[in-house]
Amino acid sequence: MATRRRTNAENSQASASASLGLPSVWQRAFTVKSQWPEKDEFLDVIYWMRQVIAIVFGLIWGLVPLRGFLGIALFCALNAGILYIYFTSIQQVDEDEFGGPWELTKEGFMSSFALFLVVWIIVYSAVFFD
């Protein structure tokens, strides 16, 4: 079984979080108004949440079946909207600390868009293509 080795940066982040008495990154991600001493940790949470949203919406859009511009526009609006609500209402982070709301809104957006398209096309093709 292959194990992933931690880099020095990951080790220092883990020890810094442990020394501050903070819960793990994922516990903080699902806790309201969490503290984010490391900006990169919060940006990682935003990135991976976008990837999960892309997979879920790709599956839904492929099964419904949505097609064309409506599906793309709806995904973009929902993806941006859900994450905007997450970091403004649930986490209530200071957007300026992370470069403003636009930086948080676009964090990982293009990779999630690509993943969404791949999942949407595969599911739609598998279900509705003869």
N, C-alpha and C positions, 0 to 999 in steps of 0.2 A: 504494500500500500504506500503510495507516494504521499509525502507530507510536504507542505509548503513551508519554506524557511522564512522567518521574519527578517526584514531588513533592519538596519540600525535605526532608521527613522520610525518604523513601526514600533520597535522596542522602546524608543524614547517616548513616543506618544502614549503607549500603553502604560509605561511607568509613570508618566506625568499625570494621566487620568487617575491611576490608582493612588498616587500620592495626594491628589486633591480630594480623594474620596468620592469621585464621580461614578455613577453607574456606567455600564457599557454604552457604546454609541447607539446600539439598537434599542436599548431601554430608554435612552433619552429621546430617540426619534419618536417613540410612541407615548411620551409623557408630555403633558401640556406645560408650556413655558420652561423648557429645559435650558440649562446653561451650556453654552458652547464656547469653551475657552480656546479651542482650536478651530479656526475657520474652515480648514480643509475637511474636518470631520462632518460638519453640517453640509458642506457642498457635496460630499460623498453620499450623504443621506438623500439629498435632493436628486442626485444623479441616479441612484439605484431605485428610488421611488418612481422616477420617470420610466425606467426600464420595465418595471412591473406594470405600470399603467399602460405602456405600449403593448405588452403581451396580452393583457386583459382586453383592451379595446380592439386589438387585432383579431382576437378570437370572436368577440361579439360581432364586429363588423363583418367578418367572414361568414358567420352563421346566420345573420339577420336576413338577407344579404344587402349591405349598403354598397353603392357603386359610385365612382366618379368623384367630382369635386365636393359634393355634399359630405361624403365620408372623410375626405382629407380636411376640409374646413372644420367639421365637427370635432375631429380628433385634435387639431391644433388648438381650438378654443377650449375644449375640455381639459386637455393636458396642461395648458398654461393656467387656466382658471383654478383647477384643483390644487396645483402646487402653490399658486399665489395665495389662495385661502389658507393653505397649510402653513406657510411661513409668516403670514401676517396675522391670522386669527388664532391658530393653534399654538405655534411656537412663539409668536410675538417677538421675533428677533428684530434688532435694529438693522434695517436694510442698508443703511449707509455704511455700516461696519463691514458689509460684504460687497460693497461697490454699487449699491443702489438696487432698487427693485428689478431693473432690467437685467442686471447681471445674474440675479437669482432666478429670474424667469427663463433666461436662455441657457442656464447651466444644464448641459447634457441633452438639450432639446433635439439637436440634429441626429444624434445617435439613437435616441428613442423614436424619432420619426422614421428612421431607416428600419429599425426593428419592427415597428408597427406595420410598415408597408410589407415587409417580408412575411410576417405572420398573417396579415390580412389576405395577401395574395395566395399563400399556401392553403389556408383554410378555405377560402372561397373556391379555389381551383379544385380542391379535394371534394368538396361537397356539391358544387353546382356545375362542374365541367364534365361533359360526356366524353 
